[in-house]
Amino acid sequence: MKREVKYDSLRDWLALADGMGELRTIRGANCEEEIGALSDVAQHDEGAPALLFDDIPGYPKGHRVLVNAFGGKRQNVILGFPATLSKVELSTAFLGEYRAAKAGRVPFQVVDDGPVLENILEGAEADALKFPTPFWHPGDGGRYIGTGSFNVTMDPEDKWINAGTYRVMIHDSHKLGFYISPGKHGRIHRDKYAERGEPMPVAMVLGVDPLTFLIACSAMPSGVCEYDIVGAYRERPLKVVKGRHTGLPFPADAEIVVEGFVQPGATAPEGPFGEWTGYYGSPGDEAPVLDIKAIYHRDNPILVGCPPQRPPGESSRSRAILRSALIREDMQKAGVPDVTGVWAHEVGGARMLVGVSIKQRYPGHAKQAGHIAAQCAAGAYAGKYVVVTDEDVDVSDLGDLIGAMVFRSDPATSMDFITNAWSTALDPRIEPERKKAGDFTNSRVIIDACKPYHWKGEFPKLCLPDPDAVARAMRKFGHLMK
Ligand SMILES: Cc1cc2nc3c(=O)[nH]c(=O)nc-3n(C[C@H](O)[C@H](O)[C@H](O)COP(=O)(O)O)c2cc1C
């Protein structure tokens, strides 16, 4: 199915969401408690609208905060598809169009001007506290201005530009802290600057259209600028302006952008922060500090919030759509044939529980599929459980997936374990001692829940009724069952 992305800026998209009846404005909620609490309620409710907070006490009218942008059927429109597609259809449609976009990247276009330059603040005026920034969770160590955001960095060696979502906390008016898990592209850039003893330029985009955000927070290939995939997907280049101090490109119609430098070795305590696992992952560790050089913002700026929370919620649902597609793409690239379904389950934060279905073609096919799903680029980080089953199981249905695991696997012989795998300090199950030692690895289990290949013909048949018989009986008696 062909995509049609009908918006460019966040404001175009807000008009679309409003037209769908999926946007509400809430006036007078505060940043200390109320916006965070309401966001949590909205994000857990699959049918909840996007919420735009205005008239926030202590801030100028018009300085707004948007949350739950990616919920409900809005994600279909964000990715350019009809609202009628189910989550699995949407993921499949996205995969087809993403493949095309990745093959024909459209480079970003540098322009001289754009709405983000309506206000340019430098020196003492460049004050991060001027924007309403909620305490998202009661135990957060600070106000997190970067959640529905991304950080732009450049590889100091190969000079490629990366855009990745990494949380950003306000230390004070002119300093921000940010956390990047080891292995993420921004972290590799950061480590390279540190090795060279050079300051790292960073631009933080704190509100942008939802397509650019979703691509920035997804595992795109190393060496590829996310902007070029956004351009190809949208079929027109992403227009960017360059920061005065860093020269880094950021979307010309972004809402708020902060740019500055991280000095080698400069750190401050960052966190704790309520994370996508639903836990405060790390107690609050030293993390690099950005010295703000300039802030750019539109008139009446909108800070986009996508605070992580206990799954399933807004971000695990939208990430399930993209990550399931990206794992499937990686499996195909790795040569695994006949993958019929992949679902990165919302309840596992779209990372820690992945269901895969295959049409088994040869002995060992299931093992190959499971190990590759667990270790491919899109699936390797912070995974835990991979369940591989047959093509007759809808792996996006949690009940069906767990049912297949229970009835088609044999605990003593169906499981493989991988140890010391790529994970994160945010995993609540990694022991404090290992975290202190910098060991953020975890283990994985690959559960082969396929009918064993060499006797699958003899595997007991499912006792399902004949669908025609069900239809006939329902026609006759269904009304009595309502
Ligand atoms: C709302 C949200 C917040 C995120 N916060 C972080 C974070 O603080 N640190 C991190 O390393 N990854 C975070 N991620 C995940 C990364 O954005 C994601 O892994 C992305 O692919 C990283 O970009 P990269 O592949 O270019 O490194 C977050 C994702 C989302 C959706």
PDBQT file of the ligand as one rigid body, heavy atoms in Angstrom, charges set to zero:
ROOT
HETATM    1  C1  LIG A 501      10.588   8.512  24.249  1.00  0.00    +0.000 C 
HETATM    2  C2  LIG A 501      11.924   7.859  24.031  1.00  0.00    +0.000 A 
HETATM    3  C3  LIG A 501      12.984   8.125  24.865  1.00  0.00    +0.000 A 
HETATM    4  C4  LIG A 501      14.220   7.518  24.672  1.00  0.00    +0.000 A 
HETATM    5  N1  LIG A 501      15.251   7.820  25.521  1.00  0.00    +0.000 NA
HETATM    6  C5  LIG A 501      16.462   7.268  25.336  1.00  0.00    +0.000 A 
HETATM    7  C6  LIG A 501      17.542   7.619  26.183  1.00  0.00    +0.000 A 
HETATM    8  O1  LIG A 501      17.402   8.406  27.120  1.00  0.00    +0.000 OA
HETATM    9  N2  LIG A 501      18.752   7.065  25.932  1.00  0.00    +0.000 N 
HETATM   10  C7  LIG A 501      18.936   6.163  24.926  1.00  0.00    +0.000 A 
HETATM   11  O2  LIG A 501      20.056   5.697  24.741  1.00  0.00    +0.000 OA
HETATM   12  N3  LIG A 501      17.922   5.806  24.106  1.00  0.00    +0.000 NA
HETATM   13  C8  LIG A 501      16.682   6.341  24.284  1.00  0.00    +0.000 A 
HETATM   14  N4  LIG A 501      15.645   6.002  23.464  1.00  0.00    +0.000 N 
HETATM   15  C9  LIG A 501      15.863   4.989  22.414  1.00  0.00    +0.000 C 
HETATM   16  C10 LIG A 501      16.601   5.559  21.234  1.00  0.00    +0.000 C 
HETATM   17  O3  LIG A 501      16.026   6.760  20.806  1.00  0.00    +0.000 OA
HETATM   18  C11 LIG A 501      16.599   4.578  20.062  1.00  0.00    +0.000 C 
HETATM   19  O4  LIG A 501      17.291   3.429  20.465  1.00  0.00    +0.000 OA
HETATM   20  C12 LIG A 501      17.225   5.146  18.805  1.00  0.00    +0.000 C 
HETATM   21  O5  LIG A 501      17.284   4.155  17.819  1.00  0.00    +0.000 OA
HETATM   22  C13 LIG A 501      18.603   5.705  19.083  1.00  0.00    +0.000 C 
HETATM   23  O6  LIG A 501      19.118   6.301  17.932  1.00  0.00    +0.000 OA
HETATM   24  P1  LIG A 501      20.396   5.681  17.223  1.00  0.00    +0.000 P 
HETATM   25  O7  LIG A 501      19.928   4.339  16.662  1.00  0.00    +0.000 OA
HETATM   26  O8  LIG A 501      20.695   6.662  16.145  1.00  0.00    +0.000 OA
HETATM   27  O9  LIG A 501      21.430   5.542  18.255  1.00  0.00    +0.000 OA
HETATM   28  C14 LIG A 501      14.409   6.608  23.624  1.00  0.00    +0.000 A 
HETATM   29  C15 LIG A 501      13.343   6.352  22.756  1.00  0.00    +0.000 A 
HETATM   30  C16 LIG A 501      12.117   6.954  22.956  1.00  0.00    +0.000 A 
HETATM   31  C17 LIG A 501      10.981   6.665  22.022  1.00  0.00    +0.000 C 
ENDROOT
TORSDOF 0
